[in-house]
Amino acid sequence: MWTALLSLIVFCLYGASIVCAVQAARTARTPQGAVGWVVFLLTLPWASVPLYLFLGHHRFRGYRIARRESERVVAGLRAHADATAPDPDRVLVNTRPFEKIAHMAVSRGNGARLLVDGEATFAALFAAIDAARHYVLIQFYIVRDDDLGLELRDRLIAAARRGVKVRFLTDAIGSYRLSDSYVEDLRAAGIDIADPRKQRGPNTRFQVNYRNHRKTVVVDGHTGYIGGHNVGVEYLGQDPAMGRWRDTHVEITGPSVLQLQLVFAEDWHWARGEDLLDHLLWDTRLAQQDANALIVATGPGDRTESGAMMFFAAITAAQRRFWIASPYFVPDLDILAALKHAALRGVDVRLLVPDEADHTIPWLAAFAYFDEVREAGVRVMRYTDGFLHQKVFVVDDTIAAVGTTNLDNRSFRLNFEAMALFFDATVAAQVAAMLEHDFASSTELTRSLEAQSAFIRYGAPLARLFAPIL
């Protein structure tokens, strides 16, 4: 009896592995991912089938408002396109690839203020929330109910009590430790919450691969914030294990705020099934700074590899320099080739990554790529003044970007991300100066993989095997 039962279990397990392998071959986003899953599923079904059920899902179908419902807002934004079209003499790079990826147009009349640490970021956020008159849209991947999270809660509640409509959205996986009491306090104050435990997004055990990694705040449709900070005291440098936390947000004004607002509306629609478009302000206000800007939102709901293509377009546009800061470096083959090719063309390519690790596997996997890019001329700078978490890049004196997208496959293909791109020499100079300051707090990697410790030398190639999901 036991033999027959065991045989049945083995038969079912291998049958499930074959079904999953066929599904992986049909739907994986890259050939490398398909091969990896198929081999894993057919050789170790007892381990691979459960992992595939957790991590092996692919395109996230039906995510967006589908821009069918938001198309009227997009059309409205396009109606302002002539009024907010950039001066061609001030746009020194081809913006068409970025506009195609974003499904929106670059606009002039935008303001940008860099917020280069947690104190600056949350001081600006809290001041904007306190000054809100109509509504606050707030979304973070991680919200903790520590001192910083409680201060955010209190300010949102105060805003709601003076008649401001507050909508609160977070990710079920990123904020899985957020207490029920925190959510109930917000709800009791009249704050509209997309409960991460009930939303339609990536919240079940079979959807943990998909995460909404965006960090967005929009106040009254006129001021927006986006960047790398989440809500937790570690982002203020108060975690004794991580120490100083180096991160960047940006405050934006002007027409690009409406694009950021549209991205939030799409996320809200998915999470709640509610159309916010008629409840938000869509009037265009030009900022005195007059920068050209575009919000590029990417994710697994897109029909194309939009996250990777955004970086590819930026790297290939570089003529003199491409500097990028990312906490993780697990590129796909296209981005790897683009970085090497840029360096071979004589572009000053610099990659700024943390010396410390917050997640061991992606930190290890990066070492498997460093030799390859360094041989082509890419300079790898390791940040030593705390932990580096910012996601920014600068191209020549023409493009600067601040947002949520890491330089890894997870951000390219599995996470919902967003970047604020500025096609403006002044903003590019500010981001470049910020990165130069960070380079001064870094050491350049000069040792090859073979010269690293045994842990890195043997761990990096193994960690790289997980690249498709890192």
C-alpha positions as CSV (number, residue, x, y, z in Angstrom):
1,M,0.0,0.0,0.0
2,W,2.7,2.4,1.0
3,T,4.7,1.5,-2.1
4,A,1.7,2.2,-4.3
5,L,1.0,5.5,-2.6
6,L,4.7,6.6,-2.9
7,S,4.7,5.7,-6.6
8,L,1.5,7.7,-7.1
9,I,3.1,10.8,-5.3
10,V,6.2,10.5,-7.5
11,F,4.1,10.1,-10.6
12,C,2.1,13.2,-9.8
13,L,5.2,15.2,-8.9
14,Y,6.9,14.4,-12.1
15,G,3.7,15.1,-14.0
16,A,3.4,18.5,-12.3
17,S,7.0,19.2,-13.1
18,I,6.4,18.5,-16.8
19,V,3.3,20.7,-16.9
20,C,5.3,23.5,-15.1
21,A,8.3,23.1,-17.5
22,V,6.0,23.4,-20.5
23,Q,4.5,26.5,-19.0
24,A,7.9,28.0,-18.2
25,A,9.1,27.3,-21.8
26,R,6.0,29.1,-23.2
27,T,5.9,32.1,-20.9
28,A,9.3,32.9,-19.5
29,R,10.4,36.4,-20.4
30,T,14.0,35.4,-21.4
31,P,15.6,32.3,-22.9
32,Q,17.9,32.1,-19.9
33,G,14.9,32.1,-17.5
34,A,13.1,29.4,-19.6
35,V,16.2,27.1,-19.7
36,G,16.9,27.6,-16.0
37,W,13.3,26.7,-15.0
38,V,13.0,23.8,-17.4
39,V,16.3,22.2,-16.2
40,F,15.5,22.8,-12.6
41,L,11.9,21.4,-12.9
42,L,12.9,18.3,-14.7
43,T,15.9,17.4,-12.6
44,L,14.7,18.3,-9.0
45,P,10.9,18.3,-9.2
46,W,10.5,17.9,-5.4
47,A,12.2,21.2,-4.8
48,S,11.4,23.0,-8.1
49,V,7.6,22.6,-8.3
50,P,6.9,24.4,-5.0
51,L,9.3,27.1,-5.9
52,Y,7.8,27.5,-9.4
53,L,4.3,27.9,-7.8
54,F,5.8,30.7,-5.7
55,L,8.2,32.4,-8.1
56,G,7.6,31.1,-11.6
57,H,4.6,33.2,-12.7
58,H,5.2,35.5,-15.7
59,R,3.4,38.3,-17.3
60,F,0.9,39.9,-14.9
61,R,-2.2,40.0,-17.1
62,G,-5.0,42.5,-16.7
63,Y,-3.0,44.8,-14.4
64,R,-3.6,48.3,-15.6
65,I,-6.7,50.4,-15.8
66,A,-5.4,49.0,-19.1
67,R,-5.4,52.6,-20.2
68,R,-8.8,51.9,-21.6
69,E,-10.4,53.7,-18.7
70,S,-7.4,56.1,-18.2
71,E,-7.2,56.8,-21.9
72,R,-9.4,59.9,-21.5
73,V,-6.9,61.2,-19.0
74,V,-4.0,60.4,-21.3
75,A,-5.9,62.1,-24.1
76,G,-6.3,65.1,-21.8
77,L,-2.6,65.2,-21.1
78,R,-1.9,64.9,-24.8
79,A,-4.2,67.9,-25.3
80,H,-1.7,69.9,-23.3
81,A,1.2,68.5,-25.2
82,D,1.5,71.5,-27.6
83,A,1.3,73.9,-24.7
84,T,4.0,72.0,-22.7
85,A,6.1,70.7,-25.6
86,P,9.8,71.2,-24.9
87,D,11.9,73.7,-26.8
88,P,13.7,71.6,-29.4
89,D,16.9,73.6,-28.9
90,R,17.0,72.5,-25.2
91,V,16.5,68.8,-25.9
92,L,19.9,67.5,-26.9
93,V,19.0,63.8,-26.9
94,N,16.4,61.7,-28.8
95,T,13.5,61.3,-26.3
96,R,11.4,59.1,-28.5
97,P,12.4,55.8,-27.0
98,F,11.6,57.0,-23.5
99,E,8.2,58.4,-24.6
100,K,7.3,55.1,-26.4
101,I,8.1,53.2,-23.2
102,A,6.2,55.6,-21.0
103,H,3.2,56.0,-23.4
104,M,3.4,59.7,-22.6
105,A,5.2,62.7,-23.8
106,V,8.1,64.7,-22.4
107,S,6.9,68.1,-21.1
108,R,8.5,71.3,-20.2
109,G,7.8,73.5,-17.2
110,N,8.9,71.0,-14.5
111,G,10.7,71.6,-11.3
112,A,13.0,69.2,-9.5
113,R,14.5,69.3,-6.0
114,L,16.9,66.6,-5.0
115,L,16.3,65.2,-1.5
116,V,19.6,63.4,-0.7
117,D,18.8,61.6,2.6
118,G,16.0,60.5,4.8
119,E,15.8,63.6,6.9
120,A,15.5,65.9,3.9
121,T,13.0,63.5,2.2
122,F,10.6,63.1,5.1
123,A,10.8,66.8,6.1
124,A,9.7,67.7,2.6
125,L,7.0,65.0,2.6
126,F,5.6,65.9,6.0
127,A,5.5,69.6,5.1
128,A,3.6,68.8,1.9
129,I,1.1,66.6,3.7
130,D,0.6,69.3,6.4
131,A,0.0,71.9,3.6
132,A,-2.4,69.7,1.6
133,R,-5.8,71.3,0.8
134,H,-7.6,68.7,-1.3
135,Y,-6.0,65.3,-1.3
136,V,-2.9,63.2,-0.6
137,L,-2.1,60.1,-2.6
138,I,0.6,58.0,-0.8
139,Q,2.2,54.8,-1.8
140,F,5.3,53.0,-0.4
141,Y,6.6,49.5,-0.9
142,I,7.5,49.2,2.8
143,V,5.7,50.9,5.7
144,R,6.7,50.1,9.2
145,D,4.9,51.1,12.4
146,D,8.1,52.3,14.0
147,D,8.7,55.9,15.1
148,L,8.8,57.2,11.5
149,G,5.8,55.2,10.4
150,L,3.8,56.5,13.4
151,E,4.7,60.1,12.6
152,L,3.5,59.5,9.0
153,R,0.3,58.0,10.4
154,D,-0.3,60.9,12.7
155,R,0.2,63.5,10.0
156,L,-2.1,61.6,7.6
157,I,-4.8,61.4,10.3
158,A,-4.4,65.2,11.0
159,A,-4.8,65.9,7.3
160,A,-7.9,63.7,7.1
161,R,-9.4,65.5,10.1
162,R,-9.1,68.9,8.5
163,G,-11.0,67.6,5.4
164,V,-8.2,66.4,3.1
165,K,-9.0,63.2,1.3
166,V,-6.1,60.7,1.9
167,R,-5.6,57.5,0.0
168,F,-3.0,55.0,1.3
169,L,-1.5,52.2,-0.7
170,T,1.3,49.8,0.2
171,D,2.6,46.4,-1.0
172,A,1.5,43.2,0.7
173,I,4.9,41.6,0.6
174,G,7.0,44.7,1.4
175,S,4.7,45.7,4.3
176,Y,3.8,42.2,5.5
177,R,4.8,43.2,9.1
178,L,2.6,46.3,9.2
179,S,0.3,45.8,12.1
180,D,-3.5,45.6,11.9
181,S,-3.8,48.4,14.4
182,Y,-1.8,50.8,12.2
183,V,-4.3,50.1,9.3
184,E,-7.3,50.4,11.6
185,D,-6.1,53.7,13.0
186,L,-5.9,55.1,9.5
187,R,-9.3,53.7,8.6
188,A,-10.9,55.0,11.7
189,A,-9.8,58.5,10.8
190,G,-11.6,58.3,7.4
191,I,-8.5,57.5,5.4
192,D,-9.2,55.4,2.3
193,I,-6.9,52.3,2.4
194,A,-6.1,49.7,-0.3
195,D,-5.7,47.0,2.3
196,P,-2.6,45.0,1.1
197,R,-4.2,41.8,2.5
198,K,-7.3,42.2,0.4
199,Q,-6.1,43.9,-2.8
200,R,-6.0,42.1,-6.1
201,G,-2.3,42.7,-6.5
202,P,0.7,40.4,-5.6
203,N,-0.5,39.4,-2.2
204,T,-1.1,35.7,-2.3
205,R,1.5,33.1,-1.6
206,F,1.5,32.2,-5.3
207,Q,2.2,35.8,-6.4
208,V,5.1,36.8,-4.2
209,N,7.3,37.2,-7.3
210,Y,5.4,40.4,-8.3
211,R,5.9,43.4,-6.1
212,N,4.8,47.0,-6.4
213,H,8.1,48.6,-5.6
214,R,7.0,52.2,-6.3
215,K,7.3,55.0,-3.7
216,T,5.0,57.8,-4.7
217,V,3.4,60.8,-3.0
218,V,1.2,63.3,-4.8
219,V,-0.4,66.3,-3.0
220,D,-3.3,68.1,-4.7
221,G,-2.1,67.2,-8.1
222,H,0.6,69.9,-8.0
223,T,3.5,68.4,-6.0
224,G,4.9,64.9,-6.3
225,Y,7.7,62.8,-4.8
226,I,9.4,59.7,-6.0
227,G,12.7,57.9,-5.1
228,G,14.3,55.1,-3.1
229,H,13.1,55.8,0.5
230,N,10.6,53.7,2.2
231,V,8.9,54.4,5.6
232,G,11.1,53.0,8.3
233,V,13.7,54.4,10.8
234,E,16.5,52.6,8.9
235,Y,16.0,55.1,6.1
236,L,16.9,57.8,8.6
237,G,20.1,55.9,9.4
238,Q,18.8,54.7,12.8
239,D,19.3,51.0,12.2
240,P,22.5,50.1,14.2
241,A,23.2,47.1,11.9
242,M,23.0,49.1,8.6
243,G,24.3,52.5,9.9
244,R,24.1,55.5,7.6
245,W,21.5,55.0,4.8
246,R,22.4,56.7,1.5
247,D,19.3,57.3,-0.6
248,T,17.7,59.8,-2.9
249,H,14.2,61.1,-3.5
250,V,13.1,64.0,-5.8
251,E,10.4,66.5,-5.3
252,I,8.8,67.4,-8.6
253,T,6.4,70.1,-9.8
254,G,4.8,70.9,-13.1
255,P,3.1,68.7,-15.7
256,S,5.1,65.5,-14.8
257,V,3.2,65.4,-11.5
258,L,0.1,64.6,-13.5
259,Q,1.9,61.7,-15.1
260,L,2.9,60.4,-11.6
261,Q,-0.6,60.9,-10.5
262,L,-1.9,58.8,-13.4
263,V,0.5,56.0,-12.4
264,F,-0.9,56.0,-8.9
265,A,-4.4,56.0,-10.2
266,E,-3.6,52.8,-12.2
267,D,-2.1,51.1,-9.1
268,W,-5.2,52.1,-7.1
269,H,-7.6,50.8,-9.7
270,W,-5.8,47.5,-9.6
271,A,-5.8,47.3,-5.8
272,R,-9.3,48.5,-5.2
273,G,-11.1,48.3,-8.5
274,E,-12.0,52.0,-8.1
275,D,-11.6,54.6,-10.8
276,L,-10.1,57.8,-9.2
277,L,-9.9,59.8,-12.4
278,D,-12.9,62.0,-11.7
279,H,-11.8,62.6,-8.1
280,L,-8.4,64.1,-8.9
281,L,-7.2,67.5,-10.3
282,W,-5.7,67.4,-13.8
283,D,-4.9,71.1,-14.4
284,T,-1.5,71.9,-15.8
285,R,0.8,74.2,-13.9
286,L,4.2,75.1,-15.2
287,A,7.1,75.4,-12.8
288,Q,9.5,78.3,-13.0
289,Q,12.5,76.0,-13.2
290,D,11.2,74.9,-16.6
291,A,13.0,71.5,-16.8
292,N,11.9,68.9,-19.4
293,A,10.7,65.8,-17.7
294,L,8.9,62.4,-18.1
295,I,7.6,59.8,-15.7
296,V,8.5,56.3,-16.9
297,A,6.5,53.6,-15.2
298,T,7.4,49.9,-15.9
299,G,6.3,46.5,-14.8
300,P,5.3,43.0,-15.6
301,G,2.0,44.2,-16.9
302,D,3.8,45.8,-19.9
303,R,3.8,44.0,-23.2
304,T,7.4,44.7,-23.8
305,E,10.6,44.6,-21.7
306,S,10.1,48.2,-20.7
307,G,12.3,48.3,-17.6
308,A,15.4,47.0,-19.4
309,M,14.7,49.0,-22.5
310,M,14.6,52.3,-20.5
311,F,18.1,51.6,-19.3
312,F,19.2,50.4,-22.7
313,A,18.0,53.7,-24.3
314,A,19.9,55.7,-21.7
315,I,23.1,53.8,-22.0
316,T,23.2,53.9,-25.8
317,A,22.4,57.7,-25.7
318,A,25.6,58.3,-23.7
319,Q,28.4,60.0,-25.6
320,R,30.7,61.2,-22.7
321,R,29.5,59.7,-19.5
322,F,27.0,57.2,-18.0
323,W,27.1,57.2,-14.2
324,I,24.6,55.0,-12.3
325,A,24.0,54.2,-8.6
326,S,22.1,51.0,-7.7
327,P,22.0,48.9,-4.6
328,Y,22.0,45.7,-6.7
329,F,23.7,44.8,-10.0
330,V,22.3,41.7,-11.6
331,P,21.9,42.8,-15.3
332,D,20.4,40.9,-18.1
333,L,22.5,40.2,-21.2
334,D,21.3,43.2,-23.1
335,I,22.2,45.7,-20.4
336,L,25.5,43.9,-19.7
337,A,26.4,44.3,-23.4
338,A,25.2,47.9,-23.5
339,L,27.4,48.9,-20.5
340,K,30.4,47.2,-22.0
341,H,29.9,48.7,-25.4
342,A,29.5,52.1,-24.0
343,A,32.8,51.8,-22.1
344,L,34.5,50.4,-25.3
345,R,33.2,53.5,-27.2
346,G,35.2,55.6,-24.7
347,V,32.2,56.6,-22.5
348,D,33.1,57.2,-18.8
349,V,30.9,54.4,-17.4
350,R,30.8,54.3,-13.6
351,L,28.8,51.9,-11.5
352,L,28.2,52.8,-7.8
353,V,27.1,49.9,-5.6
354,P,27.2,49.3,-1.8
355,D,30.1,47.8,-0.1
356,E,27.8,46.4,2.5
357,A,25.0,43.9,1.8
358,D,21.4,44.0,2.9
359,H,20.4,41.0,0.8
360,T,23.3,38.5,0.5
361,I,22.3,36.6,-2.7
362,P,22.0,39.6,-5.0
363,W,25.1,41.2,-3.4
364,L,27.1,38.0,-4.1
365,A,25.7,37.7,-7.6
366,A,27.0,41.1,-8.6
367,F,30.6,39.9,-8.1
368,A,30.0,37.4,-10.9
369,Y,29.6,40.4,-13.3
370,F,32.2,42.8,-12.1
371,D,35.2,41.3,-13.8
372,E,33.4,41.2,-17.2
373,V,32.4,44.9,-17.1
374,R,35.7,46.0,-15.6
375,E,37.6,44.4,-18.5
376,A,35.6,46.5,-20.9
377,G,36.5,49.7,-19.0
378,V,33.6,50.1,-16.6
379,R,34.7,51.5,-13.2
380,V,33.0,49.8,-10.3
381,M,32.8,52.1,-7.2
382,R,31.9,50.5,-3.8
383,Y,30.2,52.9,-1.4
384,T,31.7,52.7,2.1
385,D,30.0,55.4,4.1
386,G,27.0,53.2,5.2
387,F,24.5,51.4,2.9
388,L,23.8,52.8,-0.5
389,H,20.2,52.3,-1.7
390,Q,19.6,55.1,-4.2
391,K,18.5,54.5,-7.8
392,V,19.8,57.3,-10.0
393,F,21.7,57.8,-13.2
394,V,23.1,60.6,-15.3
395,V,23.8,60.7,-19.0
396,D,26.3,63.3,-20.3
397,D,24.8,66.7,-19.5
398,T,21.5,65.7,-21.0
399,I,19.5,63.2,-18.9
400,A,19.1,62.6,-15.2
401,A,16.9,60.0,-13.5
402,V,15.7,59.4,-9.9
403,G,13.3,56.7,-9.0
404,T,12.7,53.2,-7.8
405,T,14.3,50.9,-10.4
406,N,17.3,48.8,-9.5
407,L,19.8,47.6,-12.0
408,D,18.6,44.0,-11.8
409,N,16.3,41.5,-13.4
410,R,13.7,41.8,-10.6
411,S,13.2,45.5,-11.3
412,F,13.4,45.0,-15.1
413,R,10.8,42.3,-15.3
414,L,9.1,41.4,-12.0
415,N,8.5,44.6,-10.0
416,F,6.3,47.6,-10.8
417,E,8.7,50.5,-10.8
418,A,8.8,54.2,-11.8
419,M,11.6,56.7,-12.7
420,A,11.4,60.4,-13.1
421,L,13.6,61.4,-16.1
422,F,14.8,64.9,-16.6
423,F,16.1,66.0,-20.0
424,D,17.7,69.1,-18.5
425,A,21.3,70.3,-18.1
426,T,20.8,71.9,-14.7
427,V,19.2,68.8,-13.2
428,A,21.9,66.6,-14.8
429,A,24.6,68.8,-13.3
430,Q,23.0,68.5,-9.8
431,V,22.8,64.7,-10.0
432,A,26.3,64.5,-11.3
433,A,27.6,66.6,-8.4
434,M,25.7,64.4,-6.0
435,L,27.3,61.3,-7.5
436,E,30.7,62.8,-7.4
437,H,30.3,63.4,-3.7
438,D,29.3,59.7,-3.4
439,F,32.3,58.6,-5.4
440,A,34.5,60.4,-2.9
441,S,33.0,58.2,-0.2
442,S,33.7,55.1,-2.2
443,T,36.6,52.8,-3.1
444,E,37.2,51.5,-6.6
445,L,37.1,47.8,-7.1
446,T,40.4,46.6,-8.4
447,R,40.5,42.9,-7.3
448,S,39.2,40.2,-9.6
449,L,36.8,37.6,-8.5
450,E,39.7,35.1,-8.0
451,A,41.3,37.5,-5.6
452,Q,38.2,37.8,-3.4
453,S,37.6,35.8,-0.2
454,A,36.5,32.2,-0.6
455,F,32.9,33.1,0.4
456,I,32.7,35.5,-2.6
457,R,34.8,33.5,-4.9
458,Y,32.6,30.4,-4.7
459,G,29.3,32.1,-3.7
460,A,29.1,34.5,-6.6
461,P,28.8,31.9,-9.4
462,L,26.2,30.1,-7.4
463,A,24.2,33.2,-6.6
464,R,24.3,34.2,-10.3
465,L,22.2,31.1,-11.1
466,F,19.3,32.9,-9.5
467,A,19.8,36.0,-11.7
468,P,16.4,35.7,-13.5
469,I,14.6,36.3,-10.2
470,L,17.0,38.6,-8.5
